[in-house]
Amino acid sequence: MIKEIVNSFYPISRKSLEEINSLIKLEDWEKGETFIKRNKRNIKEYFLLEGVCRSYLVNPNGDEITITFFMDNSILSPYTTRTQKEISLLNFEALTDVKLASFNANEFEKLMVNNIEIREFGNSVLRKELSQKVDKEIGLVSLAAKERLQKFRKQFPMLENIVSHSVIASYLGITNVSLSRLRKKNVR
């Protein structure tokens, strides 16, 4: 499974894959658990092997705002984009039971320095993360709620049937009531 995840970003040799696999430890988290906590030390990289999770923040009013979703066979936001001085900038919550492959970010960085394939893989992950963040920002500013919902459905098919609608509404930048109205209108 790790091979498929890695190769979906950048194809690497078996030797390079073995180097990554040598760092991996498996983690299981139950639905509802926050496994990365904002303002807490975190020095790991993560592959999401099974399940659905989200990154989120809590605004000054105490509302949880979903930043993005992660589904089976994906990579969570890289260490360099979600931490500052080894402290997490975001929360990550399991929306279903999840299985993660985690590894030390500093050890992975050493692999990147010494192995061009792993470096290119890591850079591909960073580029995709940046592209997705910019795309979401542009969508929040330039698209109507209906269009944001349509785009969400294309990007995360079937997620509406798995996670709470309040979590989806916060991701879309709308209220739960607005999402309910859009769903009643059967937006496609």
Summary of the structure (lengths in Angstrom):
residues: 188
radius of gyration: 17.2
end to end distance: 32.4
largest distance: 54.4
contacts: 548
relative contact order: 0.17
helix: 47%
strand: 24%
